[in-house]
Amino acid sequence: MRYLAPVSLLLLSTAAWADVPRVATDIAPVHSLVSQVMAGVGTPDLTIPPGASPHSYAMRPSEARALSNADLVVWVGPALTPWLEEPIDSLAGNALHLELEDVAGIRVLTNRAGVAFEAHDHGDDHDDHDDHEGDAHEDHDAHGEDGDHEAHEDHDDHDDHAKDDDHDDHEGHDDHEEHAEHDGEDHADHDGHNHAPGAIDPHLWLDPVNASLWLGAISEALGQLDPENATLYADNAAKGQADLVELQGDIQAQLTPLQGRHFAVFHDAYHYFEARFGVEASAALSLSDGSAPSAARLAEVREVVQSVNAVCVFTEPQFNAGLVDALAEGGGVKSAPLDPLGAELTPGPALYGEVIQGLATSFAECLSE
């Protein structure tokens, strides 16, 4: 199999491809970015539907076929979906693999420990990123060790390869024996090493600066596979980057007045968004893998919520909102949904921006007095 190196892509043949590259993606936000970059050329395939948790999913036959037919696989990486690594290797062994968690210059944070997050440190990752002009695609190397992404000038987006039409028939799971075990509550054990405190927090797409860098990496990969359309990919990426710069500025203005307000989240998935915009969770019901909290953890979170006078507890469409309601009940604490994957959105180029803006809107509404 061939991999795209994290700093510079492997040299590929410059011969024009007869067909548009077939691209498989993991989650809907990544699919959206690829869709932006491929706009006017083609569309990528989506492996994990927006309403499914990437921490535990069993592929349908059509999704496995799309993976096996791919020329390029774009995924966050094993930190988010370790169960997907084996299918990618076995089904898409001859494709190029772009692991976004390895793209140079992205901000990488580690999982937070404990119920309360008093000790987390973002270094100088809170710097202003208004200098990410979305039109420059050349500099992927001028970024700090684990977070200074001020120089993120190359960011592209992706389109869709939605070619399979049997996505609604899930009965074929038995055809993929090696993947069937990935669909249950036991999945926390399978990928627990990735969600342990101090390991990489896999929710990297919730930092729009990371997404901008990914646009550049995606454009470069597609351009080398499909030189005839390389300029279009680069132009699409530049437009996507410019849009993200504008979105980031709007959200920063929206959330800066709310910095210092205390809140809790169901699932510790928002560290990247919080760090980028300076709003920090006080506690999480569930760990980074989204596993169900124990009664003891629920009691600890309730204690934290009360002690810091939290104004909001956030729910998620993928998880049991009743647990969050139990925390908010009777305490004058508001509740609002957060959707990190676009579970209720239509997959496509617009989804990524809608996810990030949706988070900002929920934060603003729930944290306001």
Residue pairs with C-beta under 8 A, 6 or more apart in sequence:
1 89
1 92
1 93
1 94
1 95
1 97
2 10
2 94
2 95
2 96
2 97
3 10
3 96
3 97
3 99
4 10
4 96
4 97
4 98
4 99
4 217
4 221
6 99
6 102
6 103
6 104
7 104
7 140
7 141
9 220
9 221
9 224
10 96
11 224
12 96
12 224
12 225
14 224
14 227
15 227
16 226
16 227
16 228
17 71
17 225
17 226
17 228
20 38
20 41
20 42
20 226
20 229
21 42
21 71
21 72
21 222
21 225
21 226
22 42
22 45
22 66
22 69
22 70
22 71
22 72
22 161
23 34
23 38
23 42
23 44
23 45
23 70
23 71
23 72
23 73
23 74
23 158
23 161
23 222
24 44
24 45
24 47
24 66
24 67
24 69
24 70
24 72
24 73
24 74
24 92
24 95
24 161
25 31
25 34
25 44
25 45
25 46
25 47
25 73
25 74
25 75
25 158
26 47
26 48
26 54
26 74
26 75
26 76
26 80
26 81
26 84
27 46
27 47
27 48
27 50
27 54
27 75
27 76
27 80
27 205
27 341
28 46
28 48
28 49
28 50
28 341
28 342
28 345
28 347
28 351
28 355
29 205
29 211
29 340
29 341
29 342
29 351
29 352
29 355
30 74
30 75
30 76
30 100
30 158
30 205
30 214
31 44
31 45
31 46
31 158
31 160
31 347
31 351
32 157
32 158
32 342
32 347
32 348
32 349
32 350
32 351
32 352
32 353
32 355
33 156
33 157
33 158
33 205
33 211
33 214
33 215
33 218
33 240
33 352
34 44
34 74
34 157
34 158
34 159
34 160
34 218
35 43
35 44
35 157
35 158
35 159
35 160
35 347
35 348
35 349
35 351
36 156
36 157
36 158
36 159
36 215
36 236
36 237
36 239
36 240
36 349
36 352
37 156
37 157
37 158
37 159
37 215
37 218
37 219
37 222
37 233
37 236
37 237
37 240
38 44
38 157
38 158
38 159
38 160
38 222
38 233
38 236
39 157
39 159
39 236
39 349
40 232
40 236
41 159
41 226
41 229
41 232
41 233
42 159
42 160
42 161
43 159
43 160
43 161
43 162
44 74
44 158
44 159
44 160
44 161
45 63
45 66
45 67
45 70
45 160
45 161
45 162
45 163
45 164
46 63
46 160
46 162
46 347
47 59
47 63
47 66
47 67
47 75
47 84
48 54
48 57
48 63
48 81
49 167
50 341
50 342
50 343
50 344
50 345
50 347
50 351
51 317
51 318
51 341
51 343
51 344
52 318
53 290
53 318
54 76
54 80
54 81
54 341
55 80
55 81
55 187
55 188
55 191
55 289
55 290
56 83
56 182
56 183
56 184
56 185
56 187
56 188
57 81
57 83
57 182
57 183
58 173
58 176
58 179
58 180
58 182
58 183
59 67
59 87
59 173
59 176
59 179
60 166
60 167
60 169
60 170
60 172
60 173
61 166
61 169
61 172
61 175
61 176
62 164
62 165
62 166
62 167
63 164
63 167
64 87
64 91
64 175
64 176
64 179
65 164
66 161
66 163
66 164
67 73
67 87
67 88
67 91
67 92
68 91
68 92
70 92
70 95
70 161
71 95
71 96
71 225
72 95
72 96
72 97
72 98
72 221
72 222
72 225
73 88
73 92
73 95
73 96
73 97
73 98
74 98
74 100
74 158
74 218
74 221
75 81
75 84
75 88
75 97
75 98
75 99
75 100
76 99
76 100
76 101
76 202
76 204
76 205
77 99
77 100
77 101
77 102
77 202
78 84
78 85
78 99
78 101
78 194
79 101
79 194
79 199
79 200
79 201
79 202
80 101
80 194
80 202
80 203
80 204
81 191
82 190
82 191
82 193
82 194
83 179
83 182
83 187
83 190
83 191
86 178
86 179
87 176
87 178
87 179
88 97
90 178
96 221
96 225
98 217
98 218
98 221
100 106
100 204
100 205
100 210
100 214
100 217
101 108
101 200
101 202
101 204
103 140
103 210
103 213
103 214
103 217
104 140
104 141
104 143
104 213
105 140
105 141
105 142
105 143
105 144
105 149
105 151
105 152
105 213
106 143
106 149
106 204
106 207
106 209
106 210
106 213
106 214
107 125
107 146
107 147
107 148
107 149
107 204
107 207
107 209
107 210
107 272
107 275
107 276
108 146
108 147
108 200
108 201
108 204
109 122
109 125
109 146
109 147
109 200
109 201
109 271
109 272
109 275
110 197
110 198
110 199
110 200
110 201
111 195
111 196
111 197
111 198
111 199
111 200
111 201
111 268
111 271
111 287
111 288
112 120
112 197
112 201
112 268
112 271
112 284
112 288
113 119
113 197
113 198
114 197
115 283
115 284
115 297
115 300
115 301
115 304
116 282
116 283
116 304
117 280
117 281
117 282
117 283
117 284
120 271
120 280
122 147
122 275
123 144
123 146
123 147
124 144
124 147
124 148
125 146
125 147
125 148
125 149
125 275
125 276
126 275
126 276
126 278
127 148
127 150
128 150
129 149
129 150
129 152
129 209
129 245
129 248
129 276
130 245
130 248
130 249
131 150
131 151
132 149
132 150
132 151
132 152
132 153
132 155
132 209
132 212
132 241
132 244
132 245
132 248
133 153
133 241
133 242
133 245
134 153
134 155
134 212
134 238
134 239
134 240
134 241
134 242
134 243
134 244
134 245
135 153
135 238
135 241
135 242
136 153
136 154
136 238
137 153
137 154
137 155
137 156
137 216
137 219
137 220
137 234
137 237
137 238
137 241
138 153
138 154
139 151
139 153
139 154
140 154
140 213
140 216
140 217
142 151
143 149
143 150
143 151
143 152
143 213
147 275
149 207
149 209
149 210
149 212
149 213
152 209
152 212
152 213
152 216
152 241
153 216
153 241
154 212
154 213
154 215
154 216
154 217
154 219
154 220
154 237
154 241
155 211
155 212
155 213
155 214
155 215
155 216
155 237
155 238
155 240
155 241
155 244
156 214
156 215
156 216
156 217
156 218
156 219
156 220
156 222
156 233
156 234
156 236
156 237
156 238
156 240
156 241
157 215
157 218
157 236
157 237
157 239
157 240
157 349
157 352
158 218
159 348
159 349
160 347
160 348
162 347
173 179
173 180
173 183
174 180
181 190
182 190
185 291
185 292
187 289
188 195
188 287
188 289
188 291
191 289
192 289
193 199
194 200
194 202
194 289
195 202
195 287
195 288
195 289
201 271
201 272
201 288
202 288
203 269
203 270
203 271
203 272
203 288
203 340
204 210
204 272
205 211
205 214
205 272
205 352
206 269
206 270
206 271
206 272
206 273
206 276
206 340
206 356
206 359
207 272
207 273
207 275
207 276
208 244
208 247
208 248
208 276
208 356
209 244
209 248
209 276
210 272
211 244
211 352
211 356
212 240
212 241
212 244
212 245
215 237
215 240
215 241
215 244
216 237
216 241
218 233
218 237
219 233
219 234
219 236
219 237
222 229
222 230
222 233
223 229
223 230
223 233
223 234
224 230
226 233
243 353
244 353
247 353
247 356
247 357
248 276
250 360
251 277
251 356
251 357
251 360
252 277
254 360
254 364
255 277
255 278
255 279
255 360
255 363
255 364
256 277
256 278
258 279
258 363
258 364
258 367
258 368
259 278
259 279
261 279
261 311
261 312
261 367
262 282
262 308
262 309
262 310
262 311
263 279
263 281
263 282
263 310
263 311
263 312
263 313
263 314
263 366
263 367
264 281
264 282
264 283
264 284
264 285
264 301
264 304
264 305
264 310
264 312
264 313
264 314
264 327
265 281
265 283
265 284
265 285
265 313
265 314
265 338
266 284
266 285
266 286
266 313
266 314
266 315
266 316
266 319
266 321
266 323
266 324
266 338
267 284
267 285
267 286
267 288
267 290
267 316
267 318
267 319
267 340
268 281
268 284
268 286
268 287
268 288
269 288
269 290
269 316
269 340
270 281
270 338
270 340
270 359
271 281
273 279
273 356
273 359
274 280
274 281
277 360
279 363
279 367
282 304
282 305
282 308
282 310
283 300
283 301
283 304
283 305
283 310
284 301
285 293
285 297
285 298
285 301
285 323
285 324
285 327
286 292
286 293
286 319
290 318
290 319
292 320
293 301
293 323
298 323
298 326
298 327
301 327
302 326
302 327
304 310
305 313
305 327
305 331
305 333
306 331
310 333
311 333
311 334
311 366
311 367
311 369
312 333
312 334
312 335
312 336
312 366
312 367
313 324
313 327
313 328
313 333
313 334
313 335
314 324
314 335
314 336
314 337
314 338
314 362
314 366
315 321
315 324
315 325
315 335
315 336
315 337
315 338
316 337
316 338
316 339
316 340
317 337
317 339
317 343
317 344
318 341
318 343
321 335
321 337
324 335
325 335
327 333
328 334
328 335
334 366
335 366
336 362
336 365
336 366
337 362
338 358
338 359
338 362
338 363
339 345
339 355
339 358
339 359
340 355
340 359
341 355
342 351
342 352
342 354
342 355
342 358
345 351
345 354
345 355
345 358
